[in-house]
Amino acid sequence: MQEINKTKPHSLMLDNRKSLSMTGVVDVSGFDDQTVNVKTALGTLVVKGSSLHINKLNLESGDVSIDGEINSLQYLSNNRDKSLRSRLLK
């Protein structure tokens, strides 16, 4: 039987830069009080700030909640060959 890819929808909700709720999370690859690395089907999301802590983590449902002072959110692409620089230099 062929296995069907059941990727859950990924969404973010940021409330006053103090609370971040996410769905569609596959894994949390690392964290400390200044950085949280979250793997999603759309790429790795790097959350930076201060006094960060993971308030809720449920990988079965794909839900994560992070509290603290959130300063930036950055996605790292799944496919490094498709970077902006490589597309511009073609």
The first five atom37 places (N, CA, C, CB, O) and aatype in JSON, in Angstrom:
{
  "aatype": [12, 5, 6, 9, 2, 11, 16, 11, 14, 8, 15, 10, 12, 10, 3, 2, 1, 11, 15, 10, 15, 12, 16, 7, 19, 19, 3, 19, 15, 7, 13, 3, 3, 5, 16, 19, 2, 19, 11, 16, 0, 10, 7, 16, 10, 19, 19, 11, 7, 15, 15, 10, 8, 9, 2, 11, 10, 2, 10, 6, 15, 7, 3, 19, 15, 9, 3, 7, 6, 9, 2, 15, 10, 5, 18, 10, 15, 2, 2, 1, 3, 11, 15, 10, 1, 15, 1, 10, 10, 11],
  "atom_mask": [
    [1, 1, 1, 1, 1],
    [1, 1, 1, 1, 1],
    [1, 1, 1, 1, 1],
    [1, 1, 1, 1, 1],
    [1, 1, 1, 1, 1],
    [1, 1, 1, 1, 1],
    [1, 1, 1, 1, 1],
    [1, 1, 1, 1, 1],
    [1, 1, 1, 1, 1],
    [1, 1, 1, 1, 1],
    [1, 1, 1, 1, 1],
    [1, 1, 1, 1, 1],
    [1, 1, 1, 1, 1],
    [1, 1, 1, 1, 1],
    [1, 1, 1, 1, 1],
    [1, 1, 1, 1, 1],
    [1, 1, 1, 1, 1],
    [1, 1, 1, 1, 1],
    [1, 1, 1, 1, 1],
    [1, 1, 1, 1, 1],
    [1, 1, 1, 1, 1],
    [1, 1, 1, 1, 1],
    [1, 1, 1, 1, 1],
    [1, 1, 1, 0, 1],
    [1, 1, 1, 1, 1],
    [1, 1, 1, 1, 1],
    [1, 1, 1, 1, 1],
    [1, 1, 1, 1, 1],
    [1, 1, 1, 1, 1],
    [1, 1, 1, 0, 1],
    [1, 1, 1, 1, 1],
    [1, 1, 1, 1, 1],
    [1, 1, 1, 1, 1],
    [1, 1, 1, 1, 1],
    [1, 1, 1, 1, 1],
    [1, 1, 1, 1, 1],
    [1, 1, 1, 1, 1],
    [1, 1, 1, 1, 1],
    [1, 1, 1, 1, 1],
    [1, 1, 1, 1, 1],
    [1, 1, 1, 1, 1],
    [1, 1, 1, 1, 1],
    [1, 1, 1, 0, 1],
    [1, 1, 1, 1, 1],
    [1, 1, 1, 1, 1],
    [1, 1, 1, 1, 1],
    [1, 1, 1, 1, 1],
    [1, 1, 1, 1, 1],
    [1, 1, 1, 0, 1],
    [1, 1, 1, 1, 1],
    [1, 1, 1, 1, 1],
    [1, 1, 1, 1, 1],
    [1, 1, 1, 1, 1],
    [1, 1, 1, 1, 1],
    [1, 1, 1, 1, 1],
    [1, 1, 1, 1, 1],
    [1, 1, 1, 1, 1],
    [1, 1, 1, 1, 1],
    [1, 1, 1, 1, 1],
    [1, 1, 1, 1, 1],
    [1, 1, 1, 1, 1],
    [1, 1, 1, 0, 1],
    [1, 1, 1, 1, 1],
    [1, 1, 1, 1, 1],
    [1, 1, 1, 1, 1],
    [1, 1, 1, 1, 1],
    [1, 1, 1, 1, 1],
    [1, 1, 1, 0, 1],
    [1, 1, 1, 1, 1],
    [1, 1, 1, 1, 1],
    [1, 1, 1, 1, 1],
    [1, 1, 1, 1, 1],
    [1, 1, 1, 1, 1],
    [1, 1, 1, 1, 1],
    [1, 1, 1, 1, 1],
    [1, 1, 1, 1, 1],
    [1, 1, 1, 1, 1],
    [1, 1, 1, 1, 1],
    [1, 1, 1, 1, 1],
    [1, 1, 1, 1, 1],
    [1, 1, 1, 1, 1],
    [1, 1, 1, 1, 1],
    [1, 1, 1, 1, 1],
    [1, 1, 1, 1, 1],
    [1, 1, 1, 1, 1],
    [1, 1, 1, 1, 1],
    [1, 1, 1, 1, 1],
    [1, 1, 1, 1, 1],
    [1, 1, 1, 1, 1],
    [1, 1, 1, 1, 1]
  ],
  "atom_positions": [
    [[0.84, -1.18, 0.0], [0.0, 0.0, 0.0], [0.88, 1.25, 0.0], [-0.95, 0.0, 1.22], [1.86, 1.32, 0.74]],
    [[0.54, 2.21, -0.82], [1.32, 3.44, -0.93], [1.02, 4.36, 0.26], [1.01, 4.17, -2.27], [-0.14, 4.55, 0.63]],
    [[2.09, 4.92, 0.84], [1.94, 5.81, 1.98], [1.6, 7.21, 1.5], [3.22, 5.83, 2.84], [2.26, 7.73, 0.6]],
    [[0.58, 7.81, 2.09], [0.13, 9.14, 1.71], [0.76, 10.16, 2.64], [-1.42, 9.24, 1.75], [0.75, 9.99, 3.86]],
    [[1.33, 11.23, 2.07], [1.94, 12.3, 2.85], [0.84, 13.14, 3.48], [2.88, 13.18, 1.96], [0.08, 13.81, 2.77]],
    [[0.74, 13.12, 4.79], [-0.3, 13.85, 5.51], [0.32, 15.07, 6.2], [-0.99, 12.93, 6.55], [0.4, 15.14, 7.42]],
    [[0.74, 16.02, 5.4], [1.32, 17.24, 5.92], [0.21, 18.12, 6.46], [2.15, 17.98, 4.84], [-0.76, 18.42, 5.76]],
    [[0.36, 18.53, 7.7], [-0.64, 19.39, 8.32], [-0.39, 20.83, 7.9], [-0.61, 19.26, 9.86], [0.76, 21.23, 7.67]],
    [[-1.45, 21.61, 7.79], [-1.28, 23.03, 7.44], [-0.44, 23.75, 8.49], [-2.65, 23.73, 7.29], [-0.56, 23.48, 9.69]],
    [[0.39, 24.67, 8.03], [1.27, 25.41, 8.91], [0.74, 26.83, 9.06], [2.74, 25.42, 8.38], [0.47, 27.51, 8.07]],
    [[0.58, 27.27, 10.3], [0.14, 28.64, 10.54], [0.84, 29.2, 11.77], [-1.39, 28.71, 10.7], [1.3, 28.46, 12.64]],
    [[0.92, 30.53, 11.82], [1.54, 31.24, 12.94], [0.56, 32.27, 13.47], [2.88, 31.93, 12.51], [-0.21, 32.87, 12.71]],
    [[0.59, 32.48, 14.79], [-0.17, 33.57, 15.39], [0.72, 34.22, 16.44], [-1.52, 33.08, 16.01], [1.05, 33.61, 17.46]],
    [[1.11, 35.47, 16.19], [1.98, 36.22, 17.09], [1.14, 37.28, 17.79], [3.17, 36.88, 16.31], [0.47, 38.08, 17.14]],
    [[1.17, 37.27, 19.12], [0.36, 38.18, 19.92], [1.27, 39.13, 20.7], [-0.56, 37.4, 20.88], [1.94, 38.73, 21.65]],
    [[1.29, 40.4, 20.28], [2.06, 41.46, 20.95], [3.54, 41.13, 21.13], [1.46, 41.73, 22.29], [4.17, 41.59, 22.08]],
    [[4.1, 40.35, 20.21], [5.51, 39.94, 20.25], [5.89, 39.27, 21.56], [6.4, 41.15, 20.03], [7.07, 39.23, 21.92]],
    [[4.9, 38.74, 22.27], [5.14, 38.06, 23.55], [4.76, 36.59, 23.52], [4.38, 38.76, 24.65], [5.26, 35.8, 24.32]],
    [[3.86, 36.21, 22.62], [3.37, 34.84, 22.57], [3.22, 34.41, 21.11], [2.03, 34.7, 23.33], [2.56, 35.1, 20.33]],
    [[3.82, 33.29, 20.75], [3.77, 32.77, 19.39], [3.16, 31.37, 19.43], [5.18, 32.74, 18.73], [3.67, 30.49, 20.13]],
    [[2.07, 31.17, 18.7], [1.44, 29.86, 18.58], [1.59, 29.38, 17.15], [-0.05, 29.92, 19.0], [1.39, 30.15, 16.21]],
    [[1.94, 28.11, 16.98], [2.16, 27.54, 15.66], [1.45, 26.21, 15.51], [3.65, 27.37, 15.38], [1.29, 25.47, 16.48]],
    [[1.04, 25.91, 14.29], [0.54, 24.59, 13.94], [1.36, 24.07, 12.78], [-0.99, 24.63, 13.59], [2.07, 24.84, 12.12]],
    [[1.28, 22.78, 12.51], [2.03, 22.19, 11.41], [3.49, 21.99, 11.69], [0.0, 0.0, 0.0], [4.31, 21.96, 10.77]],
    [[3.85, 21.85, 12.96], [5.25, 21.66, 13.36], [5.61, 20.19, 13.33], [5.5, 22.25, 14.77], [4.85, 19.35, 13.82]],
    [[6.77, 19.87, 12.76], [7.25, 18.5, 12.66], [8.18, 18.16, 13.82], [7.97, 18.27, 11.33], [8.11, 17.06, 14.37]],
    [[9.06, 19.11, 14.2], [10.05, 18.84, 15.24], [10.61, 20.17, 15.76], [11.2, 17.94, 14.7], [10.57, 21.19, 15.06]],
    [[11.12, 20.15, 16.97], [11.89, 21.26, 17.51], [13.33, 20.76, 17.61], [11.34, 21.75, 18.93], [13.64, 19.91, 18.44]],
    [[14.2, 21.31, 16.74], [15.56, 20.77, 16.64], [16.53, 21.34, 17.66], [16.09, 21.02, 15.26], [17.6, 20.77, 17.87]],
    [[16.18, 22.45, 18.29], [17.05, 23.02, 19.3], [16.44, 24.28, 19.86], [0.0, 0.0, 0.0], [15.66, 24.97, 19.2]],
    [[16.8, 24.57, 21.12], [16.29, 25.79, 21.72], [17.14, 26.2, 22.92], [14.82, 25.6, 22.14], [17.77, 25.36, 23.57]],
    [[17.13, 27.49, 23.19], [17.66, 28.05, 24.42], [16.84, 29.3, 24.71], [19.22, 28.38, 24.31], [15.8, 29.5, 24.08]],
    [[17.27, 30.15, 25.62], [16.45, 31.3, 25.98], [16.5, 32.43, 24.96], [16.87, 31.82, 27.31], [15.8, 33.43, 25.12]],
    [[17.33, 32.3, 23.9], [17.42, 33.33, 22.86], [17.02, 32.85, 21.47], [18.81, 33.85, 22.82], [16.73, 33.68, 20.61]],
    [[17.0, 31.54, 21.24], [16.71, 31.0, 19.91], [15.93, 29.69, 20.03], [18.01, 30.77, 19.11], [16.22, 28.85, 20.89]],
    [[14.92, 29.53, 19.16], [14.18, 28.27, 19.06], [14.16, 27.9, 17.58], [12.72, 28.39, 19.66], [13.73, 28.71, 16.75]],
    [[14.62, 26.69, 17.23], [14.61, 26.19, 15.86], [13.48, 25.18, 15.72], [15.97, 25.55, 15.49], [13.47, 24.14, 16.37]],
    [[12.51, 25.5, 14.86], [11.32, 24.69, 14.68], [11.29, 24.18, 13.25], [10.02, 25.49, 15.01], [11.36, 24.97, 12.31]],
    [[11.19, 22.86, 13.07], [11.1, 22.28, 11.74], [9.64, 22.13, 11.33], [11.82, 20.92, 11.68], [8.83, 21.56, 12.06]],
    [[9.33, 22.67, 10.14], [8.0, 22.53, 9.56], [8.16, 21.91, 8.18], [7.25, 23.91, 9.48], [9.27, 21.76, 7.68]],
    [[7.05, 21.55, 7.57], [7.1, 21.0, 6.21], [7.53, 22.06, 5.21], [5.75, 20.43, 5.81], [7.96, 21.73, 4.1]],
    [[7.43, 23.33, 5.57], [7.79, 24.43, 4.68], [9.2, 24.93, 4.89], [6.83, 25.56, 4.85], [9.62, 25.88, 4.22]],
    [[9.95, 24.32, 5.81], [11.3, 24.74, 6.11], [11.48, 24.93, 7.6], [0.0, 0.0, 0.0], [10.54, 24.79, 8.37]],
    [[12.7, 25.24, 7.99], [13.0, 25.47, 9.4], [12.7, 26.93, 9.73], [14.47, 25.13, 9.72], [13.11, 27.84, 9.01]],
    [[11.99, 27.13, 10.83], [11.68, 28.47, 11.32], [12.58, 28.75, 12.51], [10.18, 28.6, 11.7], [12.59, 27.99, 13.48]],
    [[13.33, 29.86, 12.44], [14.2, 30.27, 13.53], [13.53, 31.45, 14.23], [15.64, 30.66, 13.01], [13.31, 32.5, 13.63]],
    [[13.21, 31.25, 15.52], [12.6, 32.29, 16.34], [13.69, 32.84, 17.25], [11.37, 31.73, 17.18], [14.33, 32.09, 17.98]],
    [[13.91, 34.16, 17.19], [14.94, 34.79, 18.03], [14.29, 35.82, 18.95], [16.04, 35.45, 17.16], [13.3, 36.45, 18.6]],
    [[14.88, 35.97, 20.13], [14.38, 36.93, 21.09], [15.13, 36.79, 22.4], [0.0, 0.0, 0.0], [16.3, 36.41, 22.42]],
    [[14.44, 37.1, 23.49], [15.04, 36.95, 24.81], [14.0, 36.37, 25.76], [15.58, 38.32, 25.34], [12.8, 36.56, 25.58]],
    [[14.48, 35.67, 26.77], [13.63, 34.99, 27.75], [12.61, 34.07, 27.08], [12.9, 36.02, 28.6], [11.47, 33.97, 27.53]],
    [[13.02, 33.4, 26.01], [12.12, 32.5, 25.3], [11.99, 31.17, 26.04], [12.61, 32.26, 23.85], [12.98, 30.64, 26.55]],
    [[10.78, 30.66, 26.1], [10.57, 29.31, 26.6], [9.38, 28.69, 25.89], [10.36, 29.32, 28.15], [8.43, 29.38, 25.51]],
    [[9.45, 27.38, 25.72], [8.4, 26.64, 25.05], [7.33, 26.34, 26.08], [8.95, 25.33, 24.39], [7.54, 25.59, 27.03]],
    [[6.17, 26.94, 25.87], [5.07, 26.8, 26.79], [4.27, 25.53, 26.52], [4.16, 28.02, 26.71], [3.82, 24.87, 27.45]],
    [[4.1, 25.2, 25.24], [3.33, 24.02, 24.84], [4.06, 23.34, 23.68], [1.87, 24.4, 24.43], [4.5, 24.0, 22.75]],
    [[4.18, 22.02, 23.75], [4.81, 21.25, 22.69], [4.06, 19.94, 22.53], [6.32, 21.0, 22.98], [4.08, 19.1, 23.43]],
    [[3.41, 19.76, 21.39], [2.71, 18.53, 21.08], [3.01, 18.18, 19.63], [1.16, 18.65, 21.34], [2.37, 18.69, 18.71]],
    [[4.0, 17.32, 19.43], [4.42, 16.97, 18.07], [3.43, 16.06, 17.37], [5.79, 16.31, 18.1], [3.39, 16.01, 16.14]],
    [[2.62, 15.33, 18.12], [1.6, 14.49, 17.5], [0.57, 15.33, 16.76], [0.91, 13.62, 18.55], [0.16, 14.99, 15.65]],
    [[0.15, 16.43, 17.38], [-0.81, 17.33, 16.73], [-0.1, 18.43, 15.93], [-1.74, 17.94, 17.77], [-0.74, 19.1, 15.12]],
    [[1.2, 18.62, 16.17], [1.98, 19.64, 15.46], [1.83, 21.03, 16.04], [0.0, 0.0, 0.0], [2.07, 22.02, 15.34]],
    [[1.45, 21.13, 17.32], [1.23, 22.43, 17.96], [2.4, 22.81, 18.87], [-0.06, 22.41, 18.77], [2.89, 21.99, 19.65]],
    [[2.83, 24.07, 18.76], [3.89, 24.6, 19.61], [3.49, 26.02, 20.02], [5.28, 24.59, 18.87], [2.94, 26.77, 19.22]],
    [[3.78, 26.36, 21.26], [3.55, 27.71, 21.76], [4.83, 28.18, 22.46], [2.32, 27.75, 22.74], [5.38, 27.47, 23.3]],
    [[5.29, 29.38, 22.09], [6.51, 29.95, 22.64], [6.18, 31.29, 23.28], [7.61, 30.11, 21.54], [5.49, 32.12, 22.68]],
    [[6.65, 31.5, 24.5], [6.47, 32.76, 25.21], [7.82, 33.44, 25.42], [5.77, 32.54, 26.57], [8.85, 32.77, 25.45]],
    [[7.81, 34.76, 25.55], [9.01, 35.54, 25.78], [8.97, 36.79, 24.91], [0.0, 0.0, 0.0], [7.93, 37.11, 24.33]],
    [[10.08, 37.48, 24.81], [10.17, 38.66, 23.94], [10.67, 38.22, 22.58], [11.1, 39.76, 24.56], [11.85, 37.9, 22.42]],
    [[9.79, 38.19, 21.6], [10.11, 37.69, 20.26], [10.55, 38.85, 19.38], [8.89, 36.96, 19.63], [9.8, 39.8, 19.17]],
    [[11.78, 38.76, 18.86], [12.36, 39.83, 18.05], [12.35, 39.54, 16.56], [13.75, 40.1, 18.49], [12.24, 40.46, 15.76]],
    [[12.48, 38.25, 16.18], [12.49, 37.94, 14.74], [12.03, 36.52, 14.49], [13.89, 38.15, 14.16], [12.17, 35.63, 15.32]],
    [[11.47, 36.35, 13.28], [11.07, 35.05, 12.76], [11.7, 34.92, 11.38], [9.5, 34.88, 12.7], [11.53, 35.81, 10.55]],
    [[12.43, 33.83, 11.14], [13.1, 33.66, 9.84], [12.95, 32.22, 9.39], [14.59, 34.05, 9.93], [13.24, 31.29, 10.14]],
    [[12.49, 32.04, 8.14], [12.42, 30.72, 7.55], [13.7, 30.43, 6.79], [11.2, 30.59, 6.62], [14.2, 31.27, 6.04]],
    [[14.23, 29.23, 6.99], [15.35, 28.74, 6.21], [14.77, 27.77, 5.2], [16.46, 28.07, 7.1], [14.01, 26.87, 5.58]],
    [[15.1, 27.92, 3.95], [14.51, 27.13, 2.88], [14.88, 25.66, 3.0], [14.96, 27.66, 1.54], [15.97, 25.31, 3.46]],
    [[13.97, 24.8, 2.57], [14.25, 23.37, 2.48], [15.22, 23.07, 1.36], [12.96, 22.59, 2.29], [16.0, 22.12, 1.44]],
    [[15.18, 23.88, 0.29], [15.99, 23.63, -0.9], [16.99, 24.77, -1.08], [15.09, 23.48, -2.16], [16.64, 25.84, -1.56]],
    [[18.23, 24.53, -0.69], [19.25, 25.57, -0.77], [19.63, 25.91, -2.21], [20.48, 25.15, 0.01], [20.15, 26.99, -2.46]],
    [[19.39, 24.99, -3.17], [19.73, 25.25, -4.56], [18.85, 26.33, -5.17], [19.62, 23.98, -5.37], [19.22, 26.92, -6.18]],
    [[17.72, 26.59, -4.59], [16.79, 27.58, -5.13], [16.93, 28.93, -4.43], [15.36, 27.07, -4.99], [15.96, 29.69, -4.38]],
    [[18.1, 29.22, -3.91], [18.3, 30.49, -3.22], [18.17, 31.65, -4.2], [19.67, 30.51, -2.53], [18.31, 31.48, -5.41]],
    [[17.92, 32.82, -3.66], [17.76, 34.01, -4.49], [19.01, 34.29, -5.3], [17.42, 35.22, -3.62], [18.92, 34.65, -6.47]],
    [[20.17, 34.13, -4.69], [21.42, 34.39, -5.39], [21.59, 33.45, -6.59], [22.62, 34.24, -4.42], [21.98, 33.89, -7.66]],
    [[21.3, 32.18, -6.42], [21.47, 31.23, -7.52], [20.48, 31.5, -8.65], [21.32, 29.8, -7.02], [20.79, 31.28, -9.82]],
    [[19.28, 31.97, -8.3], [18.29, 32.3, -9.34], [18.69, 33.57, -10.08], [16.89, 32.46, -8.71], [18.45, 33.68, -11.28]],
    [[19.29, 34.52, -9.39], [19.7, 35.77, -10.04], [20.91, 35.59, -10.94], [20.0, 36.81, -8.99], [21.04, 36.29, -11.94]],
    [[21.79, 34.66, -10.61], [23.04, 34.48, -11.36], [22.9, 33.53, -12.53], [24.12, 33.99, -10.45], [23.9, 33.23, -13.19]],
    [[21.72, 33.04, -12.8], [21.53, 32.14, -13.95], [21.64, 32.85, -15.25], [20.21, 31.46, -13.88], [21.5, 32.23, -16.31]]
  ]
}
